[in-house]
Each structure stands twice: as structure tokens, then as C-alpha cells.
């Protein structure tokens, strides 16, 4: 209990409690920056969505040598999948003499028309998943503003991850879109925790409800962040060729950081303002 009081008086909650209205500017500025990035830097689509060729190649060349050779083909990617074995994906228009790089074990081809169909289907699945999440949120809480704040928080999280993908040139593929779908489910967790604690634990003072939610939520988020940073470090040092694992670690790391910002600096601040102004009976000090 003494540790919780110390956290309340001198920790992050104390800072948020005093300045939550001013801290609300941070997620707003971040949202504007994300929109600018997404307008200026177009997302990169993988060969699965644009059409192209996928090869499983056995080569005596190193990963770095093959990466350098493929750098002249925009949109090409390479992934280490075994000892001297690589998965190489190139755009449909690339004039690549793959046999000059090594022995081709298998080859797959996706036409541009089929790639566009895959892209539309993948976006539809993301939209359906998001809509189902929105329906569950509004059915669970049955209040417009708290539900809307949670939905906006998830949208802002996803926009931040997409903006980071644009800056880091992480392509949109079936794999990365699946990770984005996982992030939608993960991000809503802390928002539900926050809203549930604040609206349903009415016997506790309002500040205590926010404090309790913040301690639990930040503990969960910091644990996930530590695991992803360790995963990122291991992949970069020991297995730089595992692209999908690297992309997953980067996207989830960015997603958790964005979740911290938009859950506690946006959703929590806006929810507190709403409770104090429109639900005074629940805003017991």
C-alpha cells in the first residue's frame, strides 16, 4: 500500500493528475503528425498486393551480398529461412535473373490483378474486424462518448503504426496486416480496463479509479514493451534476415508506445473531462 501511495504522490499518476488537460495536446499533435506522414509518404505494398514473383533460393552468397544485389530493384525483399536458403520476393515488373544468384527450389507468381484482389480482401477483413470490435465496445458500455473515445484511441494507435511503417519502409503485406489486426485487439484491452474502472467502480473516488486503472494498465504495457524490445534486440543481433519477426517486433513496439500515449494522455484525459462535466454523480472526489 505504501508503494501505491508513493506512486500516487510522486509518480506518473501525480504528474498526469495535475497536468492531464495540458498533456492532452501531446496525442493531438502526434495525430496531426501521423496524418501528415501518411499524406507525404505513401505506404509500400508488398508483392502480394501489387503482383510479383516469390522464389525460394539456395545460394552461397551471404544475406548482405544478396541484399546489396537486390537493392537495385525497388520493392524487392529478402528473408533468411534456413542455412543458405532465402525467400526472395520481387515486383512483377522487375527484370531479375534469379538463376544468376543461386539455385531456385520453387517459384510462385501473383499477377497484378490477383494482387489487387488480395489487397481488397485483406482490407475488407481488417474493416470487418474493426467493426466487430466497435459493436462489442458499444454493446458493453452503452454510452456514446466513452465508447467513441475508445474507438478513436484505437484509430489513432493504428495510424501511428502505419505512419511508422511508412517512415521505416515496412511494406503492407498479409503478414504485417495480420499484425495490425492483432494490435487492434491488444490496444482495446487497456481502453476497456480504463473505461470499466472509471464508470463501474462508483464507490471509489474518481482519482482512485483512474490511479488504479493506470497502475494496472501501465504494468501490462511496460511488460509487453520490455518483451518486444528484447525480441527486437535479439533479431537484429542474431537473425537480421528474419524480416517478418523483425517487422512484428517493430510494429508491436510502436503500437505499445502509441497505446500508452493515446490511452492515458487522450482517452483518460477526455474521459475524466466528460465524467466531471456530464456525469457529476459519478465524479466523486
C-alpha positions as CSV (number, residue, x, y, z in Angstrom):
1,X,0.0,0.0,0.0
2,X,2.9,2.4,0.8
3,X,4.3,1.8,-2.7
4,X,0.9,2.7,-4.2
5,X,0.8,5.9,-2.2
6,X,4.3,6.8,-3.3
7,X,3.2,6.3,-6.9
8,X,0.1,8.4,-6.3
9,X,2.1,11.3,-4.7
10,X,5.3,11.4,-6.7
11,X,4.9,9.1,-9.7
12,X,3.4,9.2,-13.1
13,X,-0.2,9.5,-11.8
14,X,0.6,12.6,-9.8
15,X,2.1,14.2,-12.9
16,X,-0.9,13.2,-15.0
17,X,-3.4,14.3,-12.3
18,X,-2.0,17.8,-12.2
19,X,-1.5,18.3,-15.9
20,X,-3.8,16.0,-17.8
21,X,-5.5,18.9,-19.6
22,X,-2.2,20.2,-20.9
23,X,-0.9,16.7,-21.7
24,X,-3.9,16.2,-24.0
25,X,-2.1,18.3,-26.5
26,X,0.6,15.6,-27.0
27,X,-1.7,13.0,-28.6
28,X,-3.4,15.7,-30.7
29,X,0.0,16.8,-32.1
30,X,1.0,13.2,-32.7
31,X,-2.2,12.5,-34.6
32,X,-1.6,15.6,-36.8
33,X,2.0,14.4,-37.5
34,X,0.7,10.9,-38.4
35,X,-1.7,12.3,-40.9
36,X,1.0,14.5,-42.5
37,X,3.3,11.5,-42.7
38,X,0.7,9.3,-44.3
39,X,-0.1,12.0,-46.9
40,X,3.5,12.7,-47.8
41,X,5.0,9.2,-47.6
42,X,2.9,6.6,-49.4
43,X,2.7,3.1,-47.8
44,X,4.7,0.5,-49.5
45,X,2.8,-2.5,-50.7
46,X,4.3,-6.0,-50.9
47,X,4.4,-8.2,-54.0
48,X,1.3,-10.0,-52.6
49,X,-0.8,-6.9,-53.2
50,X,1.0,-5.4,-56.3
51,X,1.8,-8.7,-58.1
52,X,5.2,-10.2,-58.5
53,X,7.4,-13.3,-58.1
54,X,8.4,-15.2,-55.0
55,X,11.4,-17.5,-55.1
56,X,13.0,-19.9,-52.6
57,X,16.6,-19.7,-53.4
58,X,19.6,-21.7,-52.3
59,X,22.8,-19.6,-52.7
60,X,26.3,-19.5,-51.4
61,X,26.1,-15.7,-51.3
62,X,25.6,-14.1,-47.9
63,X,22.5,-12.3,-46.8
64,X,24.2,-8.9,-47.0
65,X,25.5,-9.7,-50.5
66,X,22.1,-10.7,-51.8
67,X,20.5,-7.6,-50.1
68,X,23.0,-5.4,-51.9
69,X,22.3,-7.0,-55.3
70,X,18.5,-6.7,-54.8
71,X,18.7,-3.1,-53.7
72,X,18.6,-2.0,-57.4
73,X,15.1,-3.5,-57.7
74,X,12.6,-1.2,-55.8
75,X,10.1,-3.2,-53.8
76,X,12.3,-6.4,-53.7
77,X,12.7,-8.1,-50.3
78,X,14.8,-11.0,-49.0
79,X,14.3,-13.2,-45.9
80,X,16.6,-15.8,-44.5
81,X,14.6,-19.0,-44.0
82,X,17.4,-21.6,-43.5
83,X,21.1,-22.2,-43.9
84,X,22.0,-20.7,-47.3
85,X,18.2,-20.6,-48.1
86,X,16.4,-17.4,-48.8
87,X,12.9,-16.3,-49.6
88,X,13.1,-13.6,-52.3
89,X,10.1,-11.5,-53.5
90,X,10.3,-9.1,-56.4
91,X,7.7,-6.9,-58.2
92,X,6.0,-8.1,-61.3
93,X,7.9,-5.6,-63.5
94,X,11.4,-6.5,-62.1
95,X,13.8,-8.0,-64.7
96,X,15.7,-10.2,-62.3
97,X,17.9,-13.1,-63.5
98,X,17.3,-15.2,-60.4
99,X,19.4,-18.1,-61.6
100,X,22.5,-16.0,-61.5
101,X,22.1,-15.7,-57.7
102,X,21.8,-19.4,-56.9
103,X,19.6,-22.5,-57.3
104,X,15.8,-21.9,-57.4
105,X,14.0,-24.5,-55.4
106,X,10.5,-23.1,-56.1
107,X,8.8,-20.2,-57.6
108,X,5.3,-18.6,-57.2
109,X,3.7,-15.9,-59.3
110,X,1.0,-13.4,-58.4
111,X,-0.4,-11.3,-61.3
112,X,-1.2,-7.6,-60.6
113,X,-4.9,-8.3,-61.0
114,X,-4.8,-11.1,-58.4
115,X,-2.7,-8.9,-56.1
116,X,-5.3,-6.1,-56.2
117,X,-8.0,-8.7,-55.3
118,X,-5.8,-9.9,-52.3
119,X,-5.4,-6.3,-51.2
120,X,-9.2,-5.5,-51.3
121,X,-9.9,-8.8,-49.5
122,X,-7.3,-8.0,-46.8
123,X,-8.7,-4.5,-46.2
124,X,-12.2,-5.9,-46.0
125,X,-11.1,-8.4,-43.3
126,X,-9.5,-5.5,-41.3
127,X,-12.7,-3.4,-41.7
128,X,-14.9,-6.3,-40.5
129,X,-12.6,-7.0,-37.5
130,X,-12.7,-3.3,-36.6
131,X,-16.5,-3.1,-37.0
132,X,-16.9,-6.1,-34.7
133,X,-14.7,-4.5,-32.1
134,X,-16.8,-1.3,-32.3
135,X,-20.0,-3.2,-31.9
136,X,-18.7,-5.1,-28.8
137,X,-17.5,-1.9,-27.2
138,X,-20.8,-0.1,-27.6
139,X,-22.8,-3.1,-26.5
140,X,-20.6,-3.5,-23.4
141,X,-20.8,0.1,-22.2
142,X,-23.9,1.5,-23.9
143,X,-22.7,5.1,-23.7
144,X,-21.8,7.1,-26.7
145,X,-18.9,9.3,-25.5
146,X,-16.9,6.7,-23.6
147,X,-17.3,4.2,-26.5
148,X,-16.4,6.8,-29.1
149,X,-13.2,7.7,-27.1
150,X,-12.1,4.1,-27.1
151,X,-12.7,3.8,-30.8
152,X,-10.8,7.0,-31.5
153,X,-7.9,5.8,-29.4
154,X,-7.7,2.6,-31.4
155,X,-7.8,4.5,-34.7
156,X,-5.0,6.8,-33.5
157,X,-3.0,3.8,-32.4
158,X,-3.3,2.2,-35.9
159,X,-2.5,5.5,-37.7
160,X,0.7,5.8,-35.6
161,X,1.8,2.3,-36.5
162,X,1.0,2.9,-40.2
163,X,3.0,6.2,-40.1
164,X,5.9,4.4,-38.6
165,X,5.7,1.7,-41.3
166,X,5.9,4.4,-43.9
167,X,8.9,6.0,-42.3
168,X,10.7,2.7,-41.8
169,X,9.7,1.3,-45.2
170,X,7.9,-1.7,-43.7
171,X,5.7,-2.9,-46.5
172,X,2.0,-3.7,-46.2
173,X,1.7,-7.4,-46.6
174,X,-0.6,-10.3,-45.5
175,X,1.8,-10.8,-42.6
176,X,2.0,-7.1,-41.4
177,X,-1.7,-6.6,-41.9
178,X,-2.3,-9.6,-39.6
179,X,0.0,-8.0,-37.0
180,X,-2.0,-4.8,-37.4
181,X,-5.2,-6.7,-36.7
182,X,-3.6,-8.2,-33.6
183,X,-2.7,-4.7,-32.4
184,X,-6.3,-3.6,-32.7
185,X,-7.3,-6.4,-30.3
186,X,-4.4,-5.6,-28.0
187,X,-4.9,-1.8,-27.9
188,X,-8.6,-2.0,-26.9
189,X,-7.6,-4.0,-23.8
190,X,-6.2,-1.1,-21.8
191,X,-9.0,1.2,-23.0
192,X,-11.7,-1.2,-21.8
193,X,-9.8,-1.5,-18.5
194,X,-9.7,2.2,-18.1
195,X,-13.3,2.8,-19.0
196,X,-14.6,-0.1,-17.0
197,X,-12.7,1.0,-13.8
198,X,-13.9,4.6,-14.1
199,X,-17.6,4.1,-15.0
200,X,-18.3,1.0,-12.9
201,X,-16.4,1.3,-9.7
202,X,-18.6,4.2,-8.5
203,X,-18.0,3.6,-4.8
204,X,-14.3,4.7,-5.2
205,X,-13.3,8.4,-5.6
206,X,-12.7,9.4,-9.2
207,X,-9.0,9.9,-8.8
208,X,-8.6,6.5,-7.2
209,X,-10.4,4.9,-10.1
210,X,-8.0,6.5,-12.6
211,X,-5.0,5.7,-10.4
212,X,-6.0,2.0,-10.2
213,X,-6.5,1.7,-13.9
214,X,-3.2,3.4,-14.7
215,X,-1.2,1.2,-12.4
216,X,-2.6,-2.0,-13.9
217,X,-2.6,-0.7,-17.5
218,X,1.0,0.7,-17.4
219,X,2.3,-2.5,-15.8
220,X,0.8,-4.5,-18.6
221,X,2.1,-2.2,-21.3
222,X,5.6,-1.9,-19.8
223,X,5.9,-5.7,-19.6
224,X,4.8,-6.0,-23.3
225,X,7.2,-3.2,-24.3
226,X,10.2,-4.9,-22.5
227,X,9.5,-8.2,-24.2
228,X,9.2,-6.6,-27.6
229,X,12.4,-4.6,-27.2
230,X,14.3,-7.8,-26.1
231,X,12.9,-9.6,-29.2
232,X,13.9,-6.7,-31.4
233,X,17.4,-6.7,-30.0
234,X,17.8,-10.5,-30.4
235,X,16.5,-10.4,-34.0
236,X,18.8,-7.5,-35.1
237,X,21.9,-9.1,-33.5
238,X,21.4,-12.8,-34.2
239,X,18.9,-13.1,-37.1
240,X,18.6,-9.9,-39.2
241,X,17.3,-12.0,-42.1
242,X,14.0,-12.9,-40.3
243,X,12.1,-10.0,-41.8
244,X,8.6,-10.8,-40.6
245,X,9.8,-11.3,-37.0
246,X,11.7,-8.0,-37.2
247,X,8.6,-6.3,-38.6
248,X,6.4,-7.8,-35.9
249,X,8.7,-6.6,-33.1
250,X,9.0,-3.1,-34.6
251,X,5.2,-2.8,-35.2
252,X,4.2,-4.1,-31.7
253,X,6.8,-1.9,-30.0
254,X,5.5,1.2,-31.8
255,X,1.9,0.0,-31.1
256,X,2.5,-0.3,-27.4
257,X,4.2,3.1,-27.2
258,X,1.3,4.6,-29.1
259,X,-1.2,2.8,-26.9
260,X,0.4,4.4,-23.8
261,X,0.1,7.9,-25.3
262,X,-3.5,7.6,-26.6
263,X,-4.9,5.6,-23.7
264,X,-3.5,7.7,-20.8
265,X,-3.0,11.1,-22.4
266,X,-6.0,11.1,-24.7
267,X,-8.7,8.6,-23.6
268,X,-8.1,9.0,-19.9
269,X,-7.9,12.8,-20.0
270,X,-11.0,13.2,-22.3
271,X,-12.9,10.6,-20.2
272,X,-12.1,12.5,-17.0
273,X,-13.4,15.8,-18.5
274,X,-16.6,14.0,-19.7
275,X,-17.2,12.4,-16.3
276,X,-16.7,15.7,-14.4
277,X,-18.9,17.7,-16.7
278,X,-21.6,15.3,-17.8
279,X,-21.8,12.7,-15.1
280,X,-21.2,14.6,-11.9
281,X,-22.8,11.9,-9.8
282,X,-20.0,9.6,-10.8
283,X,-17.3,12.1,-10.3
284,X,-17.0,11.6,-6.5
285,X,-13.7,13.0,-5.2
